[in-house]
């Protein structure tokens, strides 16, 4: 009789057992790295060790990661079908949208034209953090779970659990805020149709406020979430094709909008450049950090990248640098077109061009906003489900159920449908600025832990850097 390797289970879910190795027929592809712990890590009842001490030992243990975690060599795991272009577009699709069409107006109300510097500062911080992600992604090219597994390898299980919880809350609230803005832009796009203008109730897309604005009912946001969930249920290949098409269309529209707005810029609108001082610019940088979270989505696609050790760093850094250039260009244009005090919070870009009477560009912006926010939300849902499935697969009580679901090939549908119900309630009921404020705080904490994970891993002589062109000390 041979001893069966176990998954990374909480202490209360482990039981000593010696059975024959299970058939690998229905083994979970995403949890392949989670099935490598030996039985001697279990808190056996025969040793007399108290339950709490065993639980603490399990919570403080680390997960060693290395080349042996690769599933590519064994032929297991998900189908590797994402190249460099798909990864770059995945990162851009997750980033461009919320930053341009949502966050810009909210931050510009306080920072003024200095919102441009806010995006530059946030972009510089994200580039440094992206170096950490690129280093970790190239060192552990087949590790799924992103910041969660990187923290698990560097620190311990309880710290990784906190990262997982924070990530899920951040992606939840971020998707809810994007869904609300998508609903607003979609209604604005429909109002361009003559027979619909002025006939769409306010509570459908813009929301009715209650309790002083804390609760804001938006019916269209959960409907859009459900529709995007249906797209993801078809699988990563189909959703990747949709994302590639829509991201390309979005980039083209943004470039056209920038060139059209350059001719309407009035430099007097840039004075004063920082009306509320540099403090408001720095505060704005912490908020717009939310607009660069796409590189985390690239890191979570490790098991579907064709050549992860090379493609992941390129996808992470390439998508981030492209986003920085587009954000800076858009901020300079819209703050130069109209005074920053006239920019709205829900649809600032469209309102700026509407104030100049450029109806054709307003139509393009509405289309670009709908497409851009759709891709951002699509990628956000994609990443949430993969993180959720991976961590839930570590719990023994649900492991057999998930293996059964995988054998029926309906995992994404079940997880997505249950997941989107909670998300729809958040998107329907909460005011946008409150959602954004909480999201940026959590994202900053998660990215900080990723930087510390690089520093911790670099102390291990046995794990040498496999991506020599990534200078991780710069990020720390």
N, C-alpha and C positions, 0 to 999 in steps of 0.2 A: 504493500500500500504506500503510495506516495502522498506527500502533504500538499494540499491545495493552496496556491497563492491566493491571498485575499485582497480585496479592495481597501481603500483608505476609509474605514468605517469609524464612526464615533465609538468610544469605549463601551457605551451601554449597548451597542448593537452587535458586539463581537461575541462569538461563542466558540470554544475550542472544538475542533472537529478534524477528523482525518478521513478524507474520502478520496475516491478516485478523481483524477482531473476531469473536469467537465469538458464536454465537447465544445470546441471553439466555434461551433456553427452560428450561435446566436450571441457571440461576445460583442459587447458594446464597442463600436469603433472609437467613440470619443473618450471613453474611459480606459483606453488601453494603458495609458501611463499611470492609471490609478490602481492597477491590479498587481503591483509588484512588491508589496510589503510582505514579509515573511510572517509565519504564525507566531514567532517568538516575541513579536511586538504586542501580542494580545494580553490583556490582564486576566490570566487564567485564575479561576476561582480556587484551584488546588494550591496555589502558592500562598494563600492567606493574605494577600495584599489587599488592603481596604479598597473599597470601590472608588472613593474620592481620589486617592492617590493614583489609582490606575487611570481615572479620567483625566487628572492633571497631566500625567505622563503622556497620554495620547494627545492632549491639547497642545503640549509644548514640543512635540516631536517635529522634525523637519522631513521633507520629502527630497531625497537625493535625486538630482536630475543630471542626465548626461547623454552621451550618444546612444545608450541602451534604451532610451525612451522613445527612440524613433520608431514609428510604425511603418515607415516607408519600406524599410529593409525587409520586414516580415510579410509584406503584401497586405497588411490589414489596414483598417482605417477608412476614412472617406476618400472619394475619388479626387485625385489631384488634377484640377482642371483650371486653376486660376494662375495666369501668367503675370508678368510685370504690369502690362497695361491694365488688366482687370483689377489688380491690387491698387494701382494708383487711382483709377477711377472709383474704386470702392472707398478709398480714403477721401477723395474729393466729394463723392456723393454723400458721405456721412457728415462732411463739414460745410461745404458751400450750400447755403440755403438758410439755415437758422441765423448764421452770422450776418449775412447780407440783408435778408428780408425781414428779420425779426429784431436781433440784438442791436443793430446799428441805431435805430431810432430811439430805443430805450436809453442807451448810453449817451447819445448825442444831446439829449435833453439836459444832462448835467455837465458833461465834459466839453460840449460845444464842438467846434472843428477839431479840438484836441482828441476827439475819438480816433483820429488817424494814428496818433501816437499810442493810444491805448491798444489798438490792434497790433502795432509794431512791437510794443513791449510784450504783449501776450504771445505774439508769434515767436519772438526771440526766446522766451521761456519755454515754449512748446518745442522749438527746435532742439534745445538742450535736453529736454525730457524725451524727445523722439530719439535722440542718440542713445539714451538708456534703453528704450524699447528696442531699437535696432540691434544693440549689443546683445540683449537677452534673447531676442527672436533668432539671431544668427547662432548664438551659442546653444540654444535649445530649439532647433528648427521644427520639431514635431510635437512640441508641447502645446496642448490646447488649454485655454483657460486664461490666457493673457496675464494681467496683473495679479490675478488670484494665484495661479500656479507659480509665478515668479516670486511672490511673497512667501508662498509655502516652501519653496526651495531655499530661500534665504533666511527665513525666520522660523515660524512654526505654524501649526494648524490653526490655532485660535486667532492669530494675526491675519492669516489668509481668510478665515471665515469673516472677520470684520471687513476686510477688503471686498469680499464677495457681496456682503450685505450692502455696503456703501455703493458698490457699482450697480447693483440691481435697483436700488432706490434712485440713483442718479439717472440711469437710463430710463427708468419709469417716468420720473418727473420731466426729464428732457423730452421724451417722446410725447408726453401729455401737452407740454408747452408748444411743441412744434405742431401737433395736431390742431391746437386752437388757432395758431397763426395760419396754418394751411386752410382751415375753414374760413377765416376772414378773407384771405386772398381769393379763395375759390368763389365766395359770394361776390367779391368785387369783380371778378372775371365774368360771372353770370350777369351782373348788372350792366355790363357793356352791351348786352343784347337788348335792343330797344323795347320789346314787349315784356321783358322781365324787370326793367329798371323801375325801382320804386315799389315793386310789388312783392318783394321778398321780406318776410317778417324778420325783425332784428334778432329775435331769440334763436333763429336757425343757425346763423353763422357768426354774429358778433357777440351774442350772449347777453342775458339779462342778469344784472347784479343784485345780490341780496346781502344783508348783514354788513353793510358798509363796503361792499366790493370784495369781501373775502370769498364769498361764494358767487360764482358767475356761471350760469347755466348756458351751455353751448351744445345744441343737439347734433350739429353736423360733425363735430370732432370725433365722437365715438363711431359714427357711421363710416367715416374715412378710415379709421383704424381697422375696422372689421374688413373693409374692402382690401386693404393692403395685406392683411393677414391671409386672405384668400389667395393672393398672389404668391406669398411665401410658402403656402402649403403645397404648391406644385414642385418645389425643390429648388436647390441652389443654382442649377444650370439655367432654369427659366428665369428666376429672379435676378441672376447675374446679367442675363441678356437684357432684361428690362432696365436694370440699373445702368448698364453701359450706354444704352441708347438715350435714356433720360439725362444722364450726367453729361454726355456730349452735347445734347441739345441745350442744357442749362448753361454750360460754359460759353457756347456760341452766343446765346442771348445776353449773358452778362457782359461779354466783350462788346457786343453791338450797343448795349445800353451805355457803357462807359464812353465809347467814342461819340455817341449821340449827345451825351451830357456835357462833354468837354466844351462844346461850342456855346453852352448856356451858362458857363461858370462866371460868376461875378466875384472877383477877388476881394471885394469889400466885405463879403459875407464871412471871410476868414478872419476878420478882425472884430473883437479880440479872439485870438486863437484858442486861448484857455481861459474862458470867462470866469470860471470858479477856481482857478489856480491848478497847480500841478497835482495836488492831492486828488482832485476829481478825476484826473487822467489816470492816475495809478489805481484808484477805485474802479474806474471803468475797465482797466486792463484785467482785473480779477473777474469781472463779469463776462467780458468777451472771450476769456479763456475757454468758455463753453463752446465757442464757435470752432475750435480746433480739435475736437475730440475724435476726429475721423481716424487718426493714426492708431488709436486703440482698437478700432474695428479691424484694421489691417493685421495687427498682431494676433487677434483672435481667429484669423483665417489660416493659421499655420498649417493645419492638417489638410487644407484644400489647395495650397500653393504647389505649383509644379516643382520648383526648386527653392524651397523656403530659405535655405541658408544664404542664397544670393538675392532672391526676389523680395523677401520681406524688408530688409533694410532699404532697398531702393523704393519699394512701395510706400514705406512709412515716410521717408524724408522727401521723396518726390511729391507726394500728395500734399504734404505740409507746406513746402515752399511755394507750390502753385496757389494754395489757399491764401498765403500771406500776400502775394502780389495782387490777387483779385480783390481782397478785402481793402487794401490800402487804396487801390484805384477807385473803388466804389465810394469809399468814405470821402476822399478828396472831391469827387464829383458832386455828391448829393449835398455836402455841407457848403460847397461853392455855389450851387444852384439857388438855394433858398436859405434864409436864416434858420439857424438850428432850432430856434424856438417854435418854428412852424412844422417841424418833423413830427409825425405821429408815431405811436408805439407799435401798432399792429401792422401797418403797411407803409413804412416811411419812404421807400423808394418810389412806389407808385404815386404817393401824394406829392413828392417833390416834382416829378415830371408833369403831373396833373396841374400843379400850380403854374407851370410854364406853358400850359396849353398844348403840350405834345401828346395828343391822344393816341397816335399810332405807337409811340414808345411806351405809353401807359399800357396798351394792349400787350406788347411784348413783355413788359415787366410782369403783368398779371400771369401770362403764360409761363414765363420763367420762374416766377415765384411758386406757382402750383407744381411745376415739374421739379424745381429745386427742393422744395420742402417735402415732396413725395419721396424723392430718392433718399433724402436725409432720414426720413421716418422709416423707410423700407430697410435701410442698413441698420438703423438703431434697433428695430424689431429683430432683425437677423442676429445681431450680436447678443441681444438679451436672451434669446432662446438657447443659443449655444452655451452661454455661461450657465444658464439655469439647468439645462440638461446635464452638463458636465458635473456640476456640484451635486445635484439630486442623485446622480448615479453613484455617488460615494456613500449613500445611506443604504444600509442593508435592507431595511424594511421595504424600500421602494425599488431595490435593484432588480428583483425578479419581475416586477410589473413592467419596468422599463425594458428589460430584455424581451419580454413578450411583445411589447409595443413595437420594438425594433424589428422583431421577426415578422410583424405584419406591415412594416414600412409605413406606419402612420404616426410616428413620433412627433414630427413637426406639427401635424394637424392638432393632436391632442394638447401638446404643450402650448402651442400658439393660441388655441381657442380658450383655454383656461386662463392664460396669461393676459390676453387682450381684454377679457371681461373686467379685470381689475384696472387695467390701463385706461379703458374707455370711461370708467367712472371718474378717474382723475382728470382726464382731458375734458370731460363735460362740466365739471363742477368747480374748478379753481381758477383764480385770476392769474393772468400771465406773469406779471412782475414777481409775484410770490413764488411761482414755480421756478423762474430763472434764478432768483436769489439763492434758493436752497441748492439748486443743481451745481452752480459754480463752486460752492464751498466743498461739496463732496468730491468733485472732480479734482480739485487742488490737492486734497488729502490723498487720493488714490495715486496720483502722479508722483507725489512726494515719496510714497512707499516704494514705487518702482525705482526711483533714483537710489534710495537706500539699499534696495535689493541688489543693484549693480555693485555698489560699494562692498556689500557683504560677500557677494560671490567672488569678487576680484581677490579677496584674501585667501581663497582656496587655491593652492598651487596646483591641485590635480585637475582643475577646470580652467584650462588656458583659453584665452580669447580666440575665437574662430573667425572673427571679423576684424582684421587688423586695421582697416581704415576707419573704424569707429573709435573715436577718442572719448571714452566715457567720462574721464575726469573733468572735461569741460562742462558736462551736464550737472556735476555735483557741486 
